[in-house]
Amino acid sequence: MAYSRRKFIKQSAIAAAGTYAGTLGFSAKSYARILGANDRVRVGLVGFSDRFRSSLFPAFLASNKELNFDLIAVSDIWKYRREEGQAYLKEKMGHDITACVNNDELYNVKDLDAVFITSSDFQHALHCIEAVKAGCDAYVEKPFAETMEDNRAALKAVKETGKIVQIGSQRRSGSNYKAAEDFIKSGKFGDISMVELTWNVNQPGRWRRPELVAKLKEQDTDWKRFLLNRPYEPFDPRKYLEYRLFWPYSSGMPGQWMSHQIDTVHWFSGLKHPRSVVANGGIYTWKDGRKNWDTTTAVFDYGPSGDPSNGFQVIFSSRMQNGDERPAEIYYSNGGELNLITNTVSPEGGLTEKFASAMNMKPNLLPNVTLADKSVQAVAAANTGADTLVLNHVRNWMECIRSRKQPNAPVEAGYYHSIANIMTNAAVRTGTKATFNESTQDVMAGGKVFKY
């Protein structure tokens, strides 16, 4: 009997699984999904979201034919979204799409190799665990995790299974950000002294979904499955669809916006997480029942553990009452600034001759350097189409599924941005300084481990 390459690889892998499954955490089912170099990669979707439809899917379509990828299934626990997703994807892909009522059904789909995870913020880490344990590679939207318990469990699962996981931190696939990383790590910038991060909007309905909320009925979804490991509470369509406004389903500004920007701090500096975080803010304008702030300022201390004299400060600020959504990321040194709005390095604010001579010092001024073509912008990619960053990032994940190399934003990037997010949320929720316990990998606030 003639066998296809895929079938041969699967049978060989299943036999091998009996030897290795116990030590590496793989199942025979996981081994059955190892790809041959020329096999078509079959992809599923966890959560038919606006984010997927407007940005990730166009990026997928830009490369799927060239790289021989196909999208074959969608899982969504809400009947309306599931049917909408099935019809939309069928039209775009030109073939039938399997609609799954939950992820158990999804991972029983034959020959499923990889998934996009674009579910609710608090579900990302848990859905990642499901995916990799089912033998699938995954593109996991940020924030990676909203609690350290979920964060640790997801990191462990990914490392044990060896699956390719790309975190949706698309700045890591931008030429301007890569140029900034190179400039800072080369030593030409000097020591980072401070970083200013801002992300402002003026949208009364931001994160609101009133039309969808009116359509959602409890009998058409699975509320208990939605909650996963969060404390039980009665069905609430707003928390289901407007989860970004409600803790513990989302941290709001830290998880949605800061996670992108704080990731560049970790990437450029080589530091894994803050030493401490304090935060202030409140719900000053949009008094619509939300629990997450509409105005936030968080101040971070970064540097080597146990050496408070060596480090730098990061300020993240965000407001939802005024702003045109042009995220700002500016890195400062004694010699000037690196500005990721303009994608330039300049001597702006550097130590001039006038002030240096008064202290018997030499002036310190950075050169003028362009980091990228002017067409490359630090855009708010979460709310645009498949811009260059997203196109590059999705393609990088797809290429790494083929090569089995680590992607631009591996699971560790998600783990560490989540520590910063959770520390910020702990400072917000408790009104105290948040720190991180290296030995237990716990976020601490008010002398206690922060959970909810």
C-alpha positions in Angstrom: 0.0 0.0 0.0 1.3 3.5 -0.9 1.5 6.0 1.9 1.6 9.8 1.7 4.5 11.6 3.3 2.3 12.9 6.0 1.0 9.5 6.9 4.5 8.0 7.0 5.7 10.7 9.3 2.7 10.3 11.5 3.2 6.6 11.9 6.9 6.9 12.6 6.2 9.7 15.1 3.5 7.7 16.9 5.9 4.8 17.4 8.6 7.2 18.7 6.1 8.8 21.1 5.9 5.6 23.2 9.6 6.1 24.0 9.7 9.9 24.6 6.2 10.9 25.7 6.9 10.4 29.4 10.1 12.4 29.6 9.2 15.3 27.3 5.5 15.8 28.0 4.4 14.9 24.4 1.5 12.6 23.7 1.3 10.2 20.7 -1.3 12.7 19.3 1.3 15.5 19.5 3.9 13.4 17.6 1.3 12.6 15.0 1.3 16.2 13.9 5.0 16.6 13.1 5.1 18.2 9.6 7.1 17.2 6.6 8.9 20.0 4.8 6.3 20.1 1.9 3.1 19.3 3.8 0.3 21.9 3.9 0.0 23.5 7.3 -3.6 23.4 8.5 -4.5 26.2 10.8 -7.5 26.7 13.2 -8.8 29.8 14.9 -9.6 30.2 18.6 -12.1 33.0 18.9 -13.5 34.8 15.8 -12.5 38.4 16.9 -12.4 41.8 15.3 -8.7 41.7 15.8 -8.4 38.5 13.7 -10.7 39.7 11.0 -9.2 43.1 10.5 -5.5 42.5 11.0 -4.2 39.0 11.5 -6.3 37.3 8.8 -5.2 39.8 6.1 -1.6 39.2 7.2 -2.2 35.4 6.9 -3.7 35.8 3.4 -0.6 37.7 2.3 1.6 34.7 2.8 -0.5 31.5 3.1 -0.4 30.5 -0.6 3.3 31.0 -0.9 4.1 29.1 2.3 1.4 26.5 1.7 -0.8 27.2 4.7 -4.6 26.7 4.9 -7.2 27.9 7.4 -9.7 25.0 8.0 -11.6 25.5 11.3 -12.9 28.0 13.7 -13.8 27.6 17.4 -16.1 30.0 19.2 -18.4 29.2 22.1 -20.9 31.9 21.1 -23.2 30.6 18.3 -23.5 34.0 16.6 -19.7 34.5 16.3 -19.1 30.9 15.4 -21.5 31.0 12.5 -20.4 34.4 11.4 -16.8 33.3 11.4 -17.5 30.1 9.5 -19.4 32.0 6.8 -16.7 34.7 6.5 -13.8 32.3 6.4 -15.6 30.1 3.9 -16.0 33.0 1.5 -12.4 34.2 1.9 -10.7 30.8 1.8 -13.0 29.3 -1.0 -13.7 26.1 0.8 -15.7 24.7 3.7 -14.7 25.7 7.2 -15.3 23.4 10.2 -17.2 25.2 13.0 -16.4 24.0 16.5 -18.5 24.7 19.6 -15.4 24.7 21.8 -11.7 23.9 21.7 -12.2 20.2 22.5 -13.9 19.9 19.2 -11.3 22.0 17.5 -8.4 19.8 18.6 -10.2 16.7 17.3 -10.2 18.2 13.8 -8.0 15.9 11.6 -4.5 17.1 10.8 -4.7 20.4 12.6 -1.2 21.8 12.9 -1.4 25.3 14.3 -3.9 27.9 15.7 -4.4 31.6 16.0 -5.5 32.5 19.6 -7.5 35.7 19.6 -9.8 35.1 22.5 -10.4 37.3 25.6 -7.4 38.7 27.4 -7.5 36.4 30.4 -8.0 33.3 28.3 -4.8 33.6 26.1 -2.4 31.7 28.4 -4.9 29.0 29.1 -5.8 28.6 25.5 -2.1 28.4 24.7 -1.7 25.5 27.1 -4.6 23.7 25.4 -3.1 24.3 22.0 0.5 23.1 22.6 -0.7 20.1 24.6 -2.9 19.2 21.6 0.2 19.2 19.5 -0.4 22.6 17.8 1.9 25.6 17.2 0.3 28.8 18.2 0.1 32.5 17.5 -1.0 34.0 20.8 -2.3 37.5 21.1 -1.1 39.7 23.8 -1.4 40.1 26.8 0.0 36.6 27.2 -1.3 36.2 30.8 -3.1 38.3 33.4 -2.1 36.3 36.5 1.2 34.7 37.4 -0.4 31.4 37.9 -1.5 31.3 34.3 1.8 32.8 33.2 3.9 30.1 34.8 1.7 27.3 33.6 1.7 28.5 30.0 5.5 29.0 29.9 6.0 25.5 31.3 3.6 23.9 28.8 5.3 25.6 25.8 8.8 24.7 27.0 7.8 21.1 27.7 6.2 20.5 24.3 8.7 22.4 22.2 5.9 24.0 20.1 6.5 27.2 18.1 4.7 30.0 19.9 4.7 33.6 18.6 3.4 36.2 21.0 1.5 39.0 19.3 4.2 41.6 20.1 4.6 42.7 16.5 7.1 45.5 17.2 9.7 42.7 17.3 9.2 42.3 13.6 9.6 45.9 12.7 12.7 47.2 10.9 12.7 50.4 12.9 12.5 48.6 16.2 15.2 46.2 15.2 17.4 49.2 14.2 16.7 50.8 17.6 17.7 47.5 19.4 20.9 47.4 17.4 21.8 51.0 18.2 21.2 50.6 21.9 22.9 47.3 22.3 25.9 48.5 20.3 26.7 50.9 23.1 26.4 53.9 20.8 23.4 55.2 22.7 25.0 55.1 26.2 23.2 54.0 29.3 19.4 54.3 29.2 18.4 56.9 31.8 14.7 57.1 31.3 11.9 55.9 29.0 8.6 57.6 28.3 5.7 55.5 27.0 2.3 57.0 26.2 -0.8 55.7 24.5 -3.8 58.1 24.3 -7.2 57.9 22.7 -10.4 60.0 22.7 -13.1 57.4 22.0 -16.1 57.2 24.3 -17.0 53.8 22.9 -13.5 52.3 23.1 -13.8 48.7 24.2 -17.6 49.0 24.3 -19.8 46.6 22.1 -23.4 47.7 22.8 -24.8 46.2 19.6 -23.2 42.9 20.2 -24.1 42.9 23.9 -27.8 43.2 22.9 -27.4 40.1 20.7 -25.8 37.9 23.3 -28.1 35.4 25.1 -26.8 33.0 27.8 -28.4 30.0 26.0 -26.3 30.7 22.9 -22.9 30.4 24.6 -21.1 28.5 27.3 -20.7 30.9 30.2 -18.9 28.5 32.5 -16.4 27.6 29.7 -15.9 31.3 29.1 -14.9 31.9 32.8 -12.3 29.1 32.7 -10.4 29.4 36.1 -11.9 32.8 37.1 -14.2 32.9 40.1 -17.8 32.1 39.2 -20.3 34.9 38.9 -23.7 35.1 37.1 -23.8 35.5 33.4 -23.1 39.1 32.3 -23.0 39.9 28.5 -21.0 43.0 29.1 -18.2 41.1 30.9 -18.3 38.5 28.1 -18.0 41.1 25.2 -16.6 44.2 26.9 -14.1 42.2 29.1 -11.4 44.8 28.6 -13.3 47.1 31.0 -13.6 44.5 33.8 -11.0 42.9 36.1 -10.3 39.9 36.4 -11.1 39.4 32.7 -8.6 42.1 31.6 -6.3 44.6 33.2 -7.4 47.1 30.6 -4.7 49.6 29.7 -1.6 47.6 31.0 -2.6 44.4 29.2 -3.9 46.0 26.0 -1.5 48.8 25.4 1.4 48.8 27.8 2.2 45.2 27.0 3.4 46.3 23.5 5.5 49.1 24.7 7.0 47.6 27.8 8.2 44.6 25.7 10.5 47.0 23.8 12.1 48.0 27.1 12.8 44.4 27.9 14.1 43.7 24.4 16.3 46.8 24.2 17.7 46.7 27.7 18.0 42.9 28.2 16.2 43.2 31.5 13.4 40.7 32.1 11.0 42.7 34.3 10.8 45.8 36.6 12.2 45.9 40.1 9.1 47.8 41.3 6.0 49.6 40.0 3.7 52.2 41.5 0.6 53.5 39.8 -2.1 56.2 40.0 -5.2 57.0 38.1 -8.9 56.3 38.1 -12.2 56.4 36.2 -12.4 60.1 35.6 -14.6 60.4 32.5 -16.4 57.3 31.3 -18.7 56.4 34.2 -20.4 53.5 32.4 -20.0 50.7 34.9 -16.5 49.8 34.0 -14.0 48.7 36.6 -10.7 49.3 34.8 -9.4 52.8 34.8 -9.8 55.3 31.9 -6.6 57.2 33.0 -3.4 55.5 34.2 0.1 56.5 35.1 2.6 53.8 36.1 6.2 54.4 37.2 8.7 51.6 36.9 12.2 51.1 38.4 14.4 48.9 36.1 17.9 47.7 36.8 19.9 44.8 38.2 18.4 43.1 41.2 20.1 44.3 44.4 21.8 47.3 42.9 19.5 50.3 43.3 22.3 52.7 42.2 22.3 51.2 38.7 19.1 51.4 36.6 16.6 53.7 35.0 13.0 54.8 35.2 10.1 54.1 32.9 6.9 56.0 32.8 3.8 54.7 31.1 0.8 57.0 30.8 -2.5 56.5 29.1 -5.7 58.5 28.9 -9.0 57.8 27.1 -10.4 61.4 27.1 -8.0 63.1 24.7 -5.6 61.8 22.1 -5.2 60.7 18.5 -3.7 57.3 19.2 -0.1 57.9 18.2 1.8 55.7 20.7 5.0 57.4 21.9 8.1 55.6 22.9 11.1 57.8 23.7 14.4 56.5 25.1 16.7 59.0 26.8 20.4 58.9 27.6 22.8 61.6 28.8 23.7 62.2 25.1 20.2 62.6 23.6 17.2 60.6 22.7 16.0 57.7 20.6 12.5 58.5 19.4 10.2 55.8 17.9 7.6 58.3 16.8 10.0 59.9 14.3 12.3 56.8 14.1 15.4 58.9 14.8 18.3 59.2 17.2 19.2 62.8 17.9 21.3 64.9 20.4 18.1 66.5 21.6 18.5 67.1 25.4 22.0 65.8 25.4 24.8 67.3 27.6 26.0 70.5 25.8 29.4 72.3 26.1 27.8 75.0 28.2 26.7 72.8 31.0 29.5 70.2 30.7 32.3 72.8 31.1 30.7 74.1 34.3 31.4 70.6 35.8 34.7 70.1 34.1 33.2 67.5 31.9 33.2 66.9 28.1 30.0 67.4 26.2 28.0 64.3 25.3 25.9 64.6 22.2 24.5 61.7 20.1 24.7 61.9 16.3 21.6 62.4 14.1 20.7 58.9 12.9 17.6 57.7 11.0 16.4 54.3 12.2 14.1 53.5 9.3 12.5 54.7 6.2 10.0 57.5 6.8 7.2 55.3 5.7 7.7 53.1 8.7 5.6 54.4 11.6 5.0 53.3 15.2 1.3 52.8 14.5 -1.4 51.5 16.8 -1.5 48.2 14.9 -4.3 46.8 17.1 -6.7 49.1 15.5 -5.6 49.2 11.9 -5.4 46.7 9.1 -2.5 44.4 8.4 0.2 47.0 8.6 3.9 46.2 8.0 4.5 45.1 11.6 1.7 42.6 11.6 2.4 41.3 8.1 6.0 40.7 9.1 5.1 39.1 12.4 2.5 36.7 11.1 4.8 35.7 8.3 7.7 35.2 10.7 5.5 32.7 12.7 4.6 30.8 9.6 8.2 30.6 8.5 9.2 29.3 11.9 6.6 26.6 11.8 8.4 25.4 8.7 12.0 25.9 10.0 11.3 25.0 13.7 13.4 28.1 14.7 12.3 30.4 17.5 10.1 33.3 16.2 10.8 37.0 16.8 8.6 37.1 19.9 9.0 33.7 21.6 7.0 32.6 24.6 9.6 34.2 27.0 8.7 37.7 25.6 5.1 37.1 26.6 6.1 35.7 30.0 8.1 38.8 30.8 5.8 41.5 29.5 3.1 39.7 31.6 5.2 40.1 34.7 5.3 43.9 34.1 1.6 44.0 33.3 0.7 42.0 36.5 2.9 44.2 38.6 1.2 47.3 37.2 -2.2 45.8 37.9 -1.2 44.8 41.4 -0.1 48.4 42.1 -3.4 49.7 40.6 -5.6 47.2 42.6 -3.8 47.5 46.0 -2.6 51.1 45.9 0.9 49.9 47.0 4.2 49.4 45.4 4.4 46.1 43.5 7.6 44.0 43.4 8.7 40.7 42.1 9.9 37.6 44.0 12.5 35.9 41.8 12.6 32.7 43.8 8.9 32.0 43.6 8.1 33.9 40.4 5.3 35.8 42.2 4.2 39.4 42.1 4.1 40.9 45.5 2.0 43.9 46.7 1.3 45.0 50.2 3.5 42.2 51.6 1.2 39.6 49.9 1.2 37.5 46.7 -1.1 39.3 44.3 -3.8 37.1 42.7 -7.1 38.9 42.2 
